[in-house]
Amino acid sequence: MRRILIVEDEAIIRQALKKLLERNDYQVDDAGCVDDALKFSLENYDLVISDLRLPGRPGTDLIREVKHCPVLIMTSYASLRSAVDAMREGAVDYIAKPFDHDEMLASVKRIIKQQDERQANAGSDVIPMTRRSARSDNSAPRSRMIGSCEAMQMLFRRIAKVAGTDVTVLIQGESGTGKELAARAIHEQSSRGDRPMISVNCAAIPESLIESELFGHEKGAFTGAVAARSGLIEAADTGTLFLDEVGELPLEAQARLLRVLQESEIRRVGSIQSKKVDIRLITATHRNLREMVKEGKFREDLFYRLYVMDIRMPALRERGDDIIEIADVLLERSSRKLGREDLVFSTDALHTLKRHPWPGNVRELENAIERAVILVDDAVITPDLLGIPLEDDELDQIEARLSATSSNTRQRIAPLGARAVKENLSLDDYFLRFVLEHQEEMSETELAQKLGVSRKCLWEKRQKLGIPRKK
């Protein structure tokens, strides 16, 4: 049984992580600080998971103490810079708190597997080239990317082929389709899989800071540069750099990135010296870079440097029955996260999931399911809990249930349904309007019956939507 040491000063997080790992057949010890951790025989562990900020000494001090053992750093400060600094000191990877259970387990499994490979190759007088072929299968992307449709099968095959090379990859697709998952699958299957992968969202960094963040800066290079700092490209040296939303890079930063690709070197802001770097670049965007080139918003020479190999992520609406497969996995994940058990989709909910176009793709689906898990009263998730805009036939079904009311009520329901279709109202919007228009003439029990929900559900929706009860 593999042994793991957790170093975390918050007892609740420490115990929760310990239980999670023990449920997955790991033997776990825990400590509240670095000094307590050093009381254990560290040579007996396969992995150390440590918080970055600890009382007394930082978690990175453990990296120097357990050189034989990989150290996974956790940070609740959501600071990419601090995480990158930790990896520069030797951390094998980092994970942000609050962490997703599946993500944590996947990271632990991957790190231990990589450690086994390094130990198996230790002592060999020949540089091992088998790691690349060993990673060139579909298992890595399938472990995080779900899908059985032909489009996803083609994607898995393309990832496996691309990963075995060191070429630059451009991943294209709508927002929420999983471009970063594809990038990580390429990295993990490549010969650089045991090196860091640095992910950067170019759209999230202010234009005035993007060059300093990517390329680093020297002391005094600009106001506030009180010390020299390395950039994210330098931190990715020997590993993989993933630039998400690369179309958002300003033209000046594009020119500097082009030099990195052409000369394999960087120059920090304010420096006259260049430094060689060895990175594998993967980029992603939801924008049409060809059109941006025509409009003068993206450098043509950089575009062709990035467009060596392209991968297209299929939209969720193009993936057929994959939607249900993904929804089941997301439902299980959200149920576990929120402490719910044995939740299932109703037949109508499954029909709604397959029919909805999902403009936000998997991210929208995940949010809809988490919302439903929070709102559901019993064990069955119905369409109204998903918050998906109504289609015409769904409105007809609701109006048919409500049509047993008085003639006056029926006259008022018809225009309400018409407005819902015209204005593309969600079920919550429809619920809100129906209650406001009919609560003067109906009791709470009658309202719940006509809407097809329980009185408790009606009350909860009033609280959620801020609908006051009639006096």
C-alpha positions in Angstrom: 0.0 0.0 0.0 1.4 3.4 -1.0 2.2 5.8 1.9 1.4 9.5 1.8 2.2 12.3 4.3 -0.2 15.2 4.6 1.2 18.5 6.0 -1.7 21.0 6.6 -2.3 23.3 9.6 -6.1 23.4 9.1 -7.4 20.3 10.9 -10.7 20.1 9.0 -8.9 20.1 5.6 -6.3 17.7 6.8 -8.8 15.2 8.1 -11.0 15.4 5.0 -8.0 14.8 2.7 -6.8 12.0 4.9 -10.2 10.3 4.7 -10.4 10.8 0.9 -7.0 9.1 0.3 -7.7 6.3 2.8 -11.0 5.5 1.0 -8.8 5.1 -2.2 -6.4 2.6 -0.6 -3.6 4.9 0.5 -1.9 4.7 3.9 -1.9 8.2 5.2 -0.1 10.1 8.1 -0.6 13.7 8.8 1.1 16.7 10.5 0.2 20.3 11.2 3.6 21.9 10.4 7.0 21.2 8.8 8.7 20.5 12.2 6.0 17.9 13.0 6.4 16.4 9.6 10.2 16.0 10.1 9.5 13.7 13.1 8.3 11.0 10.7 10.7 8.8 8.7 10.3 10.7 5.5 12.2 8.1 3.4 9.2 5.7 3.9 6.7 7.8 2.0 5.8 7.8 -1.7 4.4 11.3 -1.7 4.2 14.4 0.5 1.2 16.7 0.1 1.9 20.0 1.9 0.2 23.4 2.2 2.3 26.3 1.0 1.6 28.6 4.0 2.3 26.8 7.3 3.0 28.1 10.8 6.7 28.4 11.4 8.3 27.3 8.1 6.8 27.2 4.6 5.8 24.0 3.0 8.6 24.4 0.4 11.1 23.7 3.1 10.0 20.0 2.9 11.3 19.9 -0.7 14.8 20.1 0.5 14.2 17.7 3.3 12.7 14.9 1.2 14.7 15.0 -2.0 13.9 11.4 -2.8 10.2 11.9 -2.6 7.9 14.1 -4.7 6.2 17.0 -3.0 2.7 18.2 -4.1 2.0 21.8 -2.9 -1.5 23.0 -2.0 -2.3 26.7 -1.9 -5.4 28.5 -0.9 -4.1 31.9 -2.0 -4.9 31.2 -5.7 -1.6 32.8 -6.5 -0.1 31.5 -9.7 3.2 33.2 -8.9 3.6 31.5 -5.5 2.7 28.1 -7.1 5.3 28.7 -9.9 7.9 29.7 -7.3 7.2 26.5 -5.4 7.7 24.4 -8.6 10.9 26.2 -9.3 12.1 25.1 -5.9 11.4 21.5 -6.8 7.7 20.8 -6.1 6.4 18.2 -8.6 3.0 20.0 -9.0 0.6 22.3 -7.3 -3.2 22.3 -6.7 -5.4 25.1 -5.6 -7.7 24.9 -2.6 -10.5 24.2 -2.3 -9.5 21.3 -4.5 -11.8 19.0 -6.4 -11.6 15.4 -5.1 -11.3 13.8 -8.5 -8.5 16.3 -9.5 -6.6 15.5 -6.3 -6.9 11.8 -6.8 -5.8 12.0 -10.4 -2.8 14.2 -9.4 -1.7 11.7 -6.7 -2.1 8.7 -9.0 -0.1 10.5 -11.8 2.7 11.7 -9.5 3.2 8.2 -8.0 3.2 6.6 -11.4 5.8 9.0 -12.7 7.9 8.4 -9.6 7.8 4.6 -10.3 8.9 5.2 -13.9 11.8 7.4 -12.7 12.9 4.7 -10.2 12.6 2.0 -12.9 14.8 4.0 -15.2 17.4 4.9 -12.5 20.8 3.5 -13.1 20.3 2.9 -16.8 23.3 3.9 -18.9 21.0 4.7 -21.8 18.7 7.7 -21.8 15.3 6.0 -21.7 13.1 6.7 -24.8 10.4 4.3 -23.9 8.5 6.8 -21.7 7.2 8.5 -24.8 5.8 5.3 -26.3 4.5 4.2 -22.9 2.4 7.4 -22.7 1.3 7.3 -26.3 -2.1 5.6 -25.7 -5.6 6.8 -25.1 -5.6 6.2 -21.4 -4.5 9.6 -20.3 -7.0 11.7 -22.1 -9.8 9.2 -21.3 -8.9 9.5 -17.6 -10.1 13.1 -17.6 -11.9 13.6 -20.9 -15.1 11.7 -21.3 -16.6 10.7 -24.7 -17.5 7.8 -26.9 -18.7 9.7 -30.0 -16.7 9.6 -33.2 -15.6 13.2 -32.8 -14.0 12.4 -29.4 -12.4 9.2 -30.7 -10.8 11.2 -33.4 -9.6 13.7 -30.8 -8.1 11.0 -28.7 -6.2 9.6 -31.7 -4.9 13.1 -32.6 -3.7 13.8 -29.1 -1.9 10.5 -29.0 -0.1 11.3 -32.3 0.7 14.9 -31.4 2.0 14.0 -27.9 4.8 11.8 -29.3 6.3 14.9 -31.0 7.5 18.2 -29.7 5.7 20.5 -32.1 3.7 23.5 -31.2 0.0 22.8 -31.0 -3.0 25.2 -31.4 -6.2 24.0 -29.8 -9.4 25.6 -31.1 -12.9 25.4 -29.8 -15.7 27.2 -28.1 -15.4 28.3 -24.5 -16.1 25.4 -22.1 -15.2 22.6 -24.4 -12.2 21.4 -22.4 -9.2 22.9 -24.2 -7.0 22.9 -21.1 -7.9 19.2 -20.5 -6.7 18.4 -24.0 -3.5 20.4 -23.4 -2.8 18.5 -20.2 -3.4 15.2 -21.9 -0.8 16.1 -24.6 1.6 17.1 -21.9 1.1 14.0 -19.8 1.6 11.7 -22.7 4.7 13.5 -23.9 8.3 12.9 -23.0 8.0 16.0 -20.8 5.2 14.5 -18.7 7.4 14.4 -15.6 8.2 18.1 -15.9 6.0 21.1 -15.0 3.2 22.3 -17.1 2.6 26.0 -16.6 -0.9 27.2 -17.6 -1.5 30.9 -18.3 -4.9 32.5 -19.2 -3.7 35.4 -21.3 -7.1 37.1 -20.9 -6.9 37.2 -17.1 -3.6 39.2 -17.0 -3.8 43.0 -17.4 -2.1 44.2 -20.6 0.3 46.3 -18.7 1.6 43.3 -16.8 1.5 40.6 -19.4 5.1 40.9 -20.6 6.5 41.0 -17.1 4.4 37.9 -16.1 5.5 35.9 -19.2 9.1 37.0 -19.6 10.1 38.3 -16.2 11.7 41.6 -15.3 14.9 43.0 -13.8 15.0 45.2 -10.7 14.0 48.7 -11.5 12.7 47.9 -15.0 9.5 49.7 -14.1 7.7 51.3 -11.1 7.2 48.7 -8.5 9.9 46.3 -9.8 11.8 46.2 -6.5 13.4 42.9 -7.3 14.3 40.8 -10.3 11.7 38.1 -11.0 11.6 35.2 -13.5 8.6 34.9 -15.8 6.2 32.0 -16.4 8.0 31.0 -19.6 11.2 30.6 -17.7 9.4 28.6 -15.0 8.2 26.2 -17.7 11.8 25.5 -18.9 12.2 21.8 -19.9 8.4 21.4 -19.5 5.3 22.6 -21.2 3.8 26.1 -21.4 0.1 26.3 -22.1 -1.2 29.8 -23.2 -5.0 29.8 -23.0 -6.8 32.5 -25.0 -3.6 33.3 -26.9 -5.7 35.6 -29.2 -5.9 38.1 -26.3 -2.1 38.8 -26.3 -1.2 42.4 -27.2 0.9 42.8 -30.3 4.0 43.7 -28.3 3.8 40.5 -26.4 3.2 38.6 -29.6 6.5 39.9 -31.0 8.4 38.7 -27.9 6.7 35.3 -28.0 7.7 34.9 -31.7 11.3 35.4 -30.7 10.9 32.6 -28.1 9.7 30.3 -30.8 12.3 31.3 -33.3 15.4 31.5 -31.1 14.4 29.5 -28.0 15.4 32.3 -25.8 13.9 35.0 -23.6 15.0 38.4 -22.4 13.5 39.8 -19.3 11.9 43.2 -19.3 14.7 45.7 -18.6 17.5 43.3 -19.4 20.1 43.3 -22.1 20.9 39.6 -21.7 19.1 36.7 -23.3 18.6 33.3 -21.7 18.0 30.0 -23.5 14.8 28.1 -22.7 13.6 24.7 -23.7 9.8 24.6 -23.7 7.0 22.8 -25.5 4.3 25.4 -26.4 0.6 24.6 -26.5 -1.9 27.4 -27.2 -5.7 27.6 -27.2 -8.3 30.1 -28.3 -12.0 30.4 -29.0 -11.4 33.2 -31.5 -10.8 32.9 -35.2 -7.1 33.8 -35.5 -7.2 33.9 -39.3 -9.7 36.6 -39.2 -7.7 38.4 -36.5 -4.7 38.3 -38.8 -6.7 39.9 -41.6 -7.9 42.6 -39.2 -4.3 43.3 -38.1 -5.0 42.2 -34.5 -2.7 39.1 -34.6 0.7 38.7 -36.2 0.7 36.6 -39.3 4.2 35.3 -38.7 3.2 34.2 -35.1 0.0 32.6 -36.4 1.9 30.3 -38.7 4.4 29.5 -35.9 1.5 28.4 -33.7 -0.5 26.6 -36.4 2.0 23.8 -36.8 -0.5 21.3 -35.6 -4.1 22.1 -34.8 -6.7 20.3 -32.7 -10.4 21.2 -32.8 -12.5 20.5 -29.7 -16.0 19.5 -30.6 -18.9 21.5 -29.1 -21.1 19.6 -26.6 -24.1 19.9 -29.0 -22.1 17.9 -31.6 -21.4 14.9 -29.3 -24.8 13.1 -29.2 -25.2 10.6 -26.3 -21.9 11.9 -24.8 -24.0 14.5 -23.1 -25.8 11.9 -21.0 -22.5 10.2 -20.2 -20.9 13.4 -19.1 -24.0 14.5 -17.2 -24.0 11.2 -15.2 -20.3 11.8 -14.2 -21.0 15.4 -13.3 -24.1 14.4 -11.3 -22.0 11.9 -9.3 -19.3 14.5 -8.7 -21.7 17.2 -7.6 -23.7 14.8 -5.4 -20.5 13.8 -3.6 -19.4 17.4 -3.2 -22.7 18.5 -1.8 -23.4 15.5 0.4 -26.3 14.1 -1.6 -26.8 10.4 -2.5 -28.7 8.3 -5.0 -29.8 11.2 -7.3 -31.0 10.4 -10.7 -32.3 12.3 -13.8 -35.9 12.0 -14.7 -36.7 10.9 -18.3 -37.9 14.4 -19.1 -34.6 15.8 -17.7 -32.5 13.5 -19.9 -34.6 14.5 -22.9 -34.0 18.2 -22.0 -30.3 17.6 -21.6 -30.0 16.1 -25.0 -32.1 18.7 -26.8 -30.6 21.8 -25.3 -27.9 23.4 -27.5 -25.5 24.1 -24.6 -23.9 27.4 -25.9 -21.7 27.3 -22.7 -20.7 23.6 -23.4 -19.5 21.4 -20.6 -19.0 24.4 -18.2 -22.7 25.3 -18.6 -23.8 21.7 -18.2 -21.7 21.4 -15.0 -23.3 24.6 -13.6 -26.8 23.4 -14.5 -26.3 20.1 -12.7 -24.8 21.6 -9.6 -27.7 24.0 -9.4 -30.2 21.0 -9.7 -28.4 19.1 -6.9 -28.7 22.1 -4.6 -32.4 22.6 -5.3 -33.7 19.0 -5.6 -36.1 17.9 -2.8 -36.2 14.2 -3.4 -34.0 11.8 -5.4 -35.2 12.8 -8.9 -33.8 15.7 -10.9 -36.6 17.2 -13.1 -36.1 19.7 -16.0 -37.2 22.7 -14.0 -34.3 22.3 -11.6 -31.7 22.6 -14.4 -32.6 26.2 -15.2 -32.5 25.6 -18.9 -34.6 27.9 -21.2 -37.9 26.4 -22.2 -38.6 25.1 -25.7 -42.0 25.5 -27.3 -43.3 22.0 -26.6 -42.1 22.2 -23.0 -44.2 25.3 -22.5 -47.2 23.6 -24.1 -46.8 20.7 -21.5 -46.7 23.2 -18.6 -49.7 25.1 -19.9 -51.6 21.9 -20.4 -51.1 21.1 -16.6 -52.2 24.6 -15.7 -55.2 24.7 -18.0 -57.5 23.1 -15.4 -57.8 26.5 -13.7 -60.7 29.0 -14.0 -61.4 30.6 -17.4 -60.0 33.9 -16.0 -56.8 32.1 -15.1 -56.5 30.4 -18.5 -56.9 33.7 -20.2 -53.9 35.0 -18.2 -51.7 31.9 -18.7 -51.9 32.0 -22.5 -50.1 35.3 -22.9 -47.7 34.3 -20.2 -46.6 31.3 -22.2 -46.4 33.3 -25.4 -44.2 35.8 -23.7 -42.0 33.0 -22.3 -41.4 31.7 -25.8 -40.9 35.1 -27.3 -38.5 36.3 -24.6 -36.7 32.9 -24.2 -37.5 32.7 -20.5 -35.9 30.1 -18.3 -38.1 27.9 -16.0 -37.3 30.2 -13.1 -38.5 33.2 -15.0 -41.7 31.3 -16.0 -42.2 30.3 -12.4 -41.6 33.8 -11.1 -44.2 35.3 -13.5 -46.8 32.7 -12.9 -46.6 33.1 -9.1 -46.8 36.8 -9.3 -49.8 36.8 -11.6 -51.8 34.2 -9.8 -51.0 34.3 -6.1 -53.8 36.8 -5.4 -56.4 34.3 -6.5 -54.7 31.0 -5.5 -53.6 29.6 -2.2 -50.1 28.2 -1.7 -51.4 24.7 -2.1 -53.2 25.5 -5.4 -50.1 27.3 -6.8 -47.9 24.3 -5.9 -50.4 21.9 -7.5 -50.7 23.9 -10.7 -47.0 24.2 -11.0 -46.5 20.5 -10.3 -44.2 21.0 -7.3 -44.5 20.5 -3.5 -45.4 23.3 -1.1 -41.8 23.0 0.3 -40.4 23.4 -3.2 -42.6 26.4 -3.8 -41.4 27.9 -0.6 -37.8 27.3 -1.4 -38.2 28.8 -4.9 -39.8 31.9 -3.3 -36.8 32.3 -1.1 -34.4 31.7 -4.0 -36.1 34.1 -6.4 -37.1 36.6 -3.8 -40.9 36.3 -4.4 -42.8 37.7 -1.3 -45.9 35.9 -0.2 -49.2 37.7 -0.4 -50.4 39.2 2.8 
